[in-house]
Amino acid sequence: MADQGPIFSIRGLGTVEKLGKDGLTDLARQVEDAGFDMVWAGNDFLEAGGLVSLTVMLMATERLTVGSGVLEPVTIHAGQIAQYASALQTLSGGRFVLGLGAGSEVLFRRASIPFDRPVPRTREALAAIRALTRGEDLSRLTDAGGPWSPVARLEHPHEVPIYIGAMGPKMLELAGRRADGVLSLSLPPSYVFEVMKHVKTGADKAGRDMSEIDVVAGLWCGVSSEPDEARAMLRHHIAITSGALSTDALLASGLDPEEFAHVQSLVDADRLDDAIAAVTPSMMTLGVVGGPTEIVDQCGRLLESGVRHLSFGTPLARDKREAIQLLGSRVLPELRRAFG
């Protein structure tokens, strides 16, 4: 990884439920034609079926790597995740990446599913999935949950890269110790350097080099040929998500949690327009936003500082096709020329 140029991926492309098979197929092909390296599909509990959507995207494309962002070993057993991962690797000819995470406490609460031991259970699932997809004997492992029987083997194992979806220090360190990559939201974009610090702590403990680990900077991106429209979209997105953001992450980035709490109080009072108007300039630094030239400048500063993988996600643009076209024709080529 140390010798290759920057990697560009996209998140929040859409789902089969919302776009239909043909609509999602067309978008995935546009992403591939636009020059992206990867696309990620979420799979949150009780929400859209990301496994189905990523399967459609794998079948629709020839070059794109497609990642699950993320599967969790709570509502899906680690053995089943290994089955899905091996089958998707076979289907795609090696273009699938398994994103693994702890899951959402908010979503689990809807079914009274306890949210306990998130880091240990993710560590155990990672060990089990890696062994299963390699065709190894899990009964010999002490860190893969279980106990597993010696005959607990996949019928058709196919090894797959495993990324951990992480935000907190302990999960990020786990990724540094054991994963092939880490998928983390960088809010604001500069938070990726805090992410890298914790990943490096884990890597150092395991005697690994950071060049072995793909650290994905998940960015909120608002892009449009009308920059004010892009800023309006990001402002709206910040308003409706302000209460869900990590206080520790905000403080680490020099942002004021009280500003976000105030905006959330307006949302809770059903005063969305007032909440949007209350989003301050400092809050707008949570994402990269503007026209293509502005996006190039903002992303260029990250790449110049050592980031190697940028993942563009929600809100993108009112018209996803326009966002994909602008990023593919006017942003990615410029960044590749400068940092490739």
ChimeraX attribute file (.defattr): number of C-alpha atoms within 10 A of each C-alpha:
attribute: neighborCount
match mode: 1-to-1
recipient: residues
	/A:1	12
	/A:2	12
	/A:3	7
	/A:4	9
	/A:5	16
	/A:6	20
	/A:7	19
	/A:8	22
	/A:9	23
	/A:10	23
	/A:11	21
	/A:12	16
	/A:13	22
	/A:14	21
	/A:15	23
	/A:16	19
	/A:17	14
	/A:18	10
	/A:19	15
	/A:20	12
	/A:21	16
	/A:22	12
	/A:23	13
	/A:24	22
	/A:25	20
	/A:26	16
	/A:27	19
	/A:28	24
	/A:29	17
	/A:30	17
	/A:31	23
	/A:32	21
	/A:33	15
	/A:34	17
	/A:35	19
	/A:36	21
	/A:37	18
	/A:38	21
	/A:39	27
	/A:40	29
	/A:41	27
	/A:42	23
	/A:43	21
	/A:44	17
	/A:45	21
	/A:46	10
	/A:47	10
	/A:48	17
	/A:49	16
	/A:50	24
	/A:51	21
	/A:52	15
	/A:53	25
	/A:54	27
	/A:55	17
	/A:56	18
	/A:57	27
	/A:58	25
	/A:59	13
	/A:60	19
	/A:61	20
	/A:62	13
	/A:63	17
	/A:64	23
	/A:65	20
	/A:66	28
	/A:67	27
	/A:68	25
	/A:69	27
	/A:70	23
	/A:71	27
	/A:72	25
	/A:73	21
	/A:74	20
	/A:75	11
	/A:76	11
	/A:77	14
	/A:78	26
	/A:79	18
	/A:80	13
	/A:81	22
	/A:82	26
	/A:83	20
	/A:84	15
	/A:85	26
	/A:86	25
	/A:87	17
	/A:88	24
	/A:89	21
	/A:90	17
	/A:91	14
	/A:92	19
	/A:93	12
	/A:94	16
	/A:95	20
	/A:96	27
	/A:97	24
	/A:98	27
	/A:99	27
	/A:100	28
	/A:101	27
	/A:102	24
	/A:103	21
	/A:104	13
	/A:105	15
	/A:106	12
	/A:107	15
	/A:108	17
	/A:109	11
	/A:110	10
	/A:111	10
	/A:112	10
	/A:113	13
	/A:114	10
	/A:115	15
	/A:116	11
	/A:117	10
	/A:118	18
	/A:119	18
	/A:120	17
	/A:121	20
	/A:122	26
	/A:123	23
	/A:124	19
	/A:125	27
	/A:126	27
	/A:127	20
	/A:128	27
	/A:129	30
	/A:130	23
	/A:131	20
	/A:132	26
	/A:133	25
	/A:134	18
	/A:135	17
	/A:136	18
	/A:137	16
	/A:138	24
	/A:139	16
	/A:140	12
	/A:141	16
	/A:142	13
	/A:143	16
	/A:144	23
	/A:145	19
	/A:146	13
	/A:147	12
	/A:148	16
	/A:149	11
	/A:150	11
	/A:151	9
	/A:152	14
	/A:153	19
	/A:154	19
	/A:155	11
	/A:156	13
	/A:157	21
	/A:158	20
	/A:159	19
	/A:160	22
	/A:161	18
	/A:162	23
	/A:163	28
	/A:164	30
	/A:165	26
	/A:166	23
	/A:167	19
	/A:168	15
	/A:169	16
	/A:170	17
	/A:171	24
	/A:172	30
	/A:173	26
	/A:174	23
	/A:175	31
	/A:176	32
	/A:177	20
	/A:178	19
	/A:179	25
	/A:180	19
	/A:181	24
	/A:182	29
	/A:183	26
	/A:184	24
	/A:185	20
	/A:186	23
	/A:187	22
	/A:188	23
	/A:189	23
	/A:190	20
	/A:191	20
	/A:192	22
	/A:193	17
	/A:194	17
	/A:195	25
	/A:196	23
	/A:197	15
	/A:198	21
	/A:199	27
	/A:200	21
	/A:201	21
	/A:202	23
	/A:203	23
	/A:204	15
	/A:205	11
	/A:206	14
	/A:207	11
	/A:208	16
	/A:209	12
	/A:210	19
	/A:211	11
	/A:212	14
	/A:213	23
	/A:214	21
	/A:215	27
	/A:216	25
	/A:217	28
	/A:218	25
	/A:219	28
	/A:220	26
	/A:221	26
	/A:222	30
	/A:223	33
	/A:224	27
	/A:225	15
	/A:226	11
	/A:227	17
	/A:228	15
	/A:229	18
	/A:230	23
	/A:231	22
	/A:232	17
	/A:233	23
	/A:234	29
	/A:235	25
	/A:236	18
	/A:237	16
	/A:238	25
	/A:239	25
	/A:240	17
	/A:241	13
	/A:242	22
	/A:243	18
	/A:244	11
	/A:245	14
	/A:246	14
	/A:247	16
	/A:248	11
	/A:249	19
	/A:250	18
	/A:251	11
	/A:252	14
	/A:253	17
	/A:254	10
	/A:255	18
	/A:256	14
	/A:257	18
	/A:258	10
	/A:259	16
	/A:260	24
	/A:261	16
	/A:262	17
	/A:263	26
	/A:264	24
	/A:265	16
	/A:266	18
	/A:267	20
	/A:268	13
	/A:269	11
	/A:270	11
	/A:271	13
	/A:272	18
	/A:273	12
	/A:274	14
	/A:275	24
	/A:276	22
	/A:277	13
	/A:278	18
	/A:279	20
	/A:280	13
	/A:281	9
	/A:282	12
	/A:283	22
	/A:284	15
	/A:285	17
	/A:286	23
	/A:287	27
	/A:288	26
	/A:289	29
	/A:290	23
	/A:291	23
	/A:292	24
	/A:293	15
	/A:294	15
	/A:295	22
	/A:296	20
	/A:297	14
	/A:298	16
	/A:299	18
	/A:300	18
	/A:301	13
	/A:302	18
	/A:303	17
	/A:304	11
	/A:305	10
	/A:306	11
	/A:307	21
	/A:308	21
	/A:309	20
	/A:310	22
	/A:311	24
	/A:312	26
	/A:313	21
	/A:314	19
	/A:315	24
	/A:316	28
	/A:317	22
	/A:318	14
	/A:319	10
	/A:320	18
	/A:321	16
	/A:322	15
	/A:323	22
	/A:324	27
	/A:325	17
	/A:326	18
	/A:327	26
	/A:328	21
	/A:329	14
	/A:330	16
	/A:331	21
	/A:332	22
	/A:333	16
	/A:334	18
	/A:335	19
	/A:336	14
	/A:337	9
	/A:338	13
	/A:339	14
	/A:340	12
